[in-house]
Amino acid sequence: MRRSEYIKMLKAYPDVLRIEQVCEILGGISTKTGYKMLKSKKIDCIKVGREYRVTKLNIVDFLMKSNN
């Protein structure tokens, strides 16, 4: 898939995602698995206080890497 197609798929989501939204996008994985992916830096994220935030572009980059 191309980058623009992924961006269209994620149009309904906000530009900055919470962990629950990230897990939903990645096929309904558990939040525990989502946190493991963030902490191991498989997906780039920003930590705001005690919470993690992920931009849509970081999700698209992860999906593009996964498909190669």
Phi and psi in degrees as GROMACS dihedral restraints (atoms count N, CA, C in turn):
[ dihedral_restraints ]
;  ai    aj    ak    al  type     phi  dphi    fc
    3     4     5     6     1   -91.8    20    10
    4     5     6     7     1   160.2    20    10
    6     7     8     9     1   -54.4    20    10
    7     8     9    10     1   -44.2    20    10
    9    10    11    12     1   -63.5    20    10
   10    11    12    13     1   -33.1    20    10
   12    13    14    15     1   -68.5    20    10
   13    14    15    16     1   -40.5    20    10
   15    16    17    18     1   -63.2    20    10
   16    17    18    19     1   -42.1    20    10
   18    19    20    21     1   -62.4    20    10
   19    20    21    22     1   -39.9    20    10
   21    22    23    24     1   -64.0    20    10
   22    23    24    25     1   -39.3    20    10
   24    25    26    27     1   -62.9    20    10
   25    26    27    28     1   -31.9    20    10
   27    28    29    30     1   -97.4    20    10
   28    29    30    31     1    12.9    20    10
   30    31    32    33     1   -57.6    20    10
   31    32    33    34     1   -33.7    20    10
   33    34    35    36     1   -73.7    20    10
   34    35    36    37     1   -13.9    20    10
   36    37    38    39     1   -92.7    20    10
   37    38    39    40     1   153.1    20    10
   39    40    41    42     1   -68.8    20    10
   40    41    42    43     1   166.2    20    10
   42    43    44    45     1   -67.0    20    10
   43    44    45    46     1   -30.1    20    10
   45    46    47    48     1  -118.3    20    10
   46    47    48    49     1   125.0    20    10
   48    49    50    51     1  -107.3    20    10
   49    50    51    52     1   148.2    20    10
   51    52    53    54     1   -86.1    20    10
   52    53    54    55     1   167.0    20    10
   54    55    56    57     1   -59.8    20    10
   55    56    57    58     1   -37.0    20    10
   57    58    59    60     1   -62.9    20    10
   58    59    60    61     1   -39.3    20    10
   60    61    62    63     1   -69.2    20    10
   61    62    63    64     1   -39.4    20    10
   63    64    65    66     1   -59.9    20    10
   64    65    66    67     1   -45.7    20    10
   66    67    68    69     1   -63.6    20    10
   67    68    69    70     1   -38.5    20    10
   69    70    71    72     1   -63.3    20    10
   70    71    72    73     1   -45.0    20    10
   72    73    74    75     1   -62.2    20    10
   73    74    75    76     1   -36.7    20    10
   75    76    77    78     1   -84.6    20    10
   76    77    78    79     1    22.6    20    10
   78    79    80    81     1    93.3    20    10
   79    80    81    82     1    19.9    20    10
   81    82    83    84     1    81.3    20    10
   82    83    84    85     1    30.9    20    10
   84    85    86    87     1   -67.7    20    10
   85    86    87    88     1   161.9    20    10
   87    88    89    90     1   -72.9    20    10
   88    89    90    91     1   156.6    20    10
   90    91    92    93     1   -65.6    20    10
   91    92    93    94     1   -31.3    20    10
   93    94    95    96     1   -61.1    20    10
   94    95    96    97     1   -44.7    20    10
   96    97    98    99     1   -65.5    20    10
   97    98    99   100     1   -39.7    20    10
   99   100   101   102     1   -59.8    20    10
  100   101   102   103     1   -45.7    20    10
  102   103   104   105     1   -62.8    20    10
  103   104   105   106     1   -39.2    20    10
  105   106   107   108     1   -60.5    20    10
  106   107   108   109     1   -41.2    20    10
  108   109   110   111     1   -65.0    20    10
  109   110   111   112     1   -39.1    20    10
  111   112   113   114     1   -68.9    20    10
  112   113   114   115     1   -45.3    20    10
  114   115   116   117     1   -67.7    20    10
  115   116   117   118     1   -30.1    20    10
  117   118   119   120     1   -86.5    20    10
  118   119   120   121     1     3.4    20    10
  120   121   122   123     1    65.5    20    10
  121   122   123   124     1    25.9    20    10
  123   124   125   126     1   -69.3    20    10
  124   125   126   127     1   -32.0    20    10
  126   127   128   129     1  -122.7    20    10
  127   128   129   130     1   126.8    20    10
  129   130   131   132     1   -68.1    20    10
  130   131   132   133     1   140.5    20    10
  132   133   134   135     1  -147.8    20    10
  133   134   135   136     1   173.5    20    10
  135   136   137   138     1  -124.4    20    10
  136   137   138   139     1   134.3    20    10
  138   139   140   141     1   -99.3    20    10
  139   140   141   142     1   121.4    20    10
  141   142   143   144     1  -114.4    20    10
  142   143   144   145     1   105.2    20    10
  144   145   146   147     1    64.5    20    10
  145   146   147   148     1  -119.2    20    10
  147   148   149   150     1   -99.7    20    10
  148   149   150   151     1     0.5    20    10
  150   151   152   153     1  -111.1    20    10
  151   152   153   154     1   150.8    20    10
  153   154   155   156     1   -98.9    20    10
  154   155   156   157     1   142.7    20    10
  156   157   158   159     1  -128.8    20    10
  157   158   159   160     1   143.2    20    10
  159   160   161   162     1  -130.9    20    10
  160   161   162   163     1   132.3    20    10
  162   163   164   165     1   -79.9    20    10
  163   164   165   166     1   155.0    20    10
  165   166   167   168     1   -59.0    20    10
  166   167   168   169     1   -37.3    20    10
  168   169   170   171     1   -64.2    20    10
  169   170   171   172     1   -34.2    20    10
  171   172   173   174     1   -66.8    20    10
  172   173   174   175     1   -36.6    20    10
  174   175   176   177     1   -66.0    20    10
  175   176   177   178     1   -44.4    20    10
  177   178   179   180     1   -60.8    20    10
  178   179   180   181     1   -44.6    20    10
  180   181   182   183     1   -59.2    20    10
  181   182   183   184     1   -43.6    20    10
  183   184   185   186     1   -61.7    20    10
  184   185   186   187     1   -44.5    20    10
  186   187   188   189     1   -65.5    20    10
  187   188   189   190     1   -37.3    20    10
  189   190   191   192     1   -65.5    20    10
  190   191   192   193     1   -42.2    20    10
  192   193   194   195     1   -65.3    20    10
  193   194   195   196     1   -38.0    20    10
  195   196   197   198     1   -67.3    20    10
  196   197   198   199     1   -29.4    20    10
  198   199   200   201     1   -87.3    20    10
  199   200   201   202     1    -4.4    20    10
